[in-house]
Amino acid sequence: MKITDQEYSLFKNFIKEHCGISLGENKKYLLETRLGSLIAQNGCKTFTEFYYKLKNSTPRADLHTLFIDSITTNETLWFRDKYPFKILEEKLFPQYKEEILSGQRKEINIWSAGCSTGQEPYSIAIIAFDFFNSQKDKNIYLGKINILATDISNRVLSIASLGKYDDIAINRGMPQKYLDSYFKKDKNQWILDEKIKKLVQFKTINFKNPTNIQKTFDIIFLRNVIIYFSDELKQKLIDSLANILSPKGFLFLGTGETASGYSSKFDIIDEMGAIYYKVKKS
Ligand SMILES: C[S@@+](CC[C@H](N)C(=O)[O-])C[C@H]1O[C@@H](n2cnc3c(N)ncnc32)[C@H](O)[C@@H]1O
């Protein structure tokens, strides 16, 4: 089904309003390929007919949810870009261990924001478990790790919460040593160990209308998410993250993303071959 210029403009505005995603001028093919079957399943013959059906549904309705599932880009892999996980393992987790030992720290709170099908939060959980499990008095540390993983798409969150992956997904970045230690094969699925799964809680959060997040985080991963957002939303979101990070908190963005120019609340850290951000001292 072909989309007209006028229909494209209607959908472009709707997507920006509801998800913050800013589609360029030349993404007509994307809507044609991603929405074709949803439009047909809903008995609509044109994009216009579907648009009004969607517009008249409430944001909580199934149609709205299915629409968001269809238009979001959920590309992900294990230990993506490697360096953020190296920094966790070699710098931040050893530091948090010392802080726990000296009584300065009660918990380790990490947010994987825009977690897709779970590869990012589970990669963090594997590194955390592997590091703290090898320490003396490991249970003191393991009980203090909380990883919140959120996404706008309920479809990816339901895949993530199962913790089951096929060969294709596993082959995208999972090191053999972690596959051997933390997965079991059952027919054509790799099942993630419960002790890793239980470190992660999944929740639906839309950055366009975020509900109040009461927690303070030590680390936020917001990787390969804002690349799709308007400048206005990038600014609002990155600024707001400085308020929910602890005073010594860190922000990791994707390699093609930057906080510079969007927020003045962060200092850049350039080390171990990586760029990431630290909340500025006030
Ligand atoms: C490309 S994936 C990145 C996954 C992971 N962070 C990584 O780097 O591999 C981007 C994710 O952001 C989510 N997303 C897009 N718009 C969002 C919004 N407005 N609120 C919350 N999540 C959103 C998508 O559903 C998708 O799963």
The ligand as an SDF file (V2000), in Angstrom:
LIG
                    3D

 27 29  0  0  0  0  0  0  0  0999 V2000
   17.5900    0.8940   18.6020 C   0  0  0  0  0  0  0  0  0  0  0  0
   16.8940    0.3310   20.1160 S   0  0  0  0  0  0  0  0  0  0  0  0
   18.2800    0.4470   21.1970 C   0  0  0  0  0  0  0  0  0  0  0  0
   18.3400   -0.7020   22.1890 C   0  0  0  0  0  0  0  0  0  0  0  0
   19.5300   -0.6720   23.1480 C   0  0  0  0  0  0  0  0  0  0  0  0
   19.5230    0.5120   23.9690 N   0  0  0  0  0  0  0  0  0  0  0  0
   20.8260   -0.7790   22.3810 C   0  0  0  0  0  0  0  0  0  0  0  0
   21.5910    0.2040   22.3290 O   0  0  0  0  0  0  0  0  0  0  0  0
   21.1210   -1.8260   21.8210 O   0  0  0  0  0  0  0  0  0  0  0  0
   15.9250    1.7800   20.5820 C   0  0  0  0  0  0  0  0  0  0  0  0
   14.7870    1.4630   21.5590 C   0  0  0  0  0  0  0  0  0  0  0  0
   14.2140    2.6980   22.0160 O   0  0  0  0  0  0  0  0  0  0  0  0
   12.8170    2.5210   22.1410 C   0  0  0  0  0  0  0  0  0  0  0  0
   12.1170    3.8120   22.0630 N   0  0  0  0  0  0  0  0  0  0  0  0
   11.8570    4.5630   20.9630 C   0  0  0  0  0  0  0  0  0  0  0  0
   11.1380    5.6450   21.2780 N   0  0  0  0  0  0  0  0  0  0  0  0
   10.9240    5.5940   22.6130 C   0  0  0  0  0  0  0  0  0  0  0  0
   10.2350    6.4410   23.5260 C   0  0  0  0  0  0  0  0  0  0  0  0
    9.5970    7.5440   23.1420 N   0  0  0  0  0  0  0  0  0  0  0  0
   10.2110    6.0730   24.8440 N   0  0  0  0  0  0  0  0  0  0  0  0
   10.8620    4.9550   25.2540 C   0  0  0  0  0  0  0  0  0  0  0  0
   11.5270    4.1080   24.4400 N   0  0  0  0  0  0  0  0  0  0  0  0
   11.5570    4.4330   23.1260 C   0  0  0  0  0  0  0  0  0  0  0  0
   12.4510    1.5940   20.9810 C   0  0  0  0  0  0  0  0  0  0  0  0
   11.2400    0.9100   21.1920 O   0  0  0  0  0  0  0  0  0  0  0  0
   13.6720    0.6690   20.9040 C   0  0  0  0  0  0  0  0  0  0  0  0
   13.4530   -0.5560   21.5490 O   0  0  0  0  0  0  0  0  0  0  0  0
  1  2  1  0
  2  3  1  0
  2 10  1  0
  3  4  1  0
  4  5  1  0
  5  6  1  0
  5  7  1  0
  7  8  2  0
  7  9  1  0
 10 11  1  0
 11 12  1  0
 11 26  1  0
 12 13  1  0
 13 14  1  0
 13 24  1  0
 14 15  1  0
 14 23  1  0
 15 16  2  0
 16 17  1  0
 17 18  1  0
 17 23  2  0
 18 19  1  0
 18 20  2  0
 20 21  1  0
 21 22  2  0
 22 23  1  0
 24 25  1  0
 24 26  1  0
 26 27  1  0
M  CHG  2   2   1   9  -1
M  END
$$$$
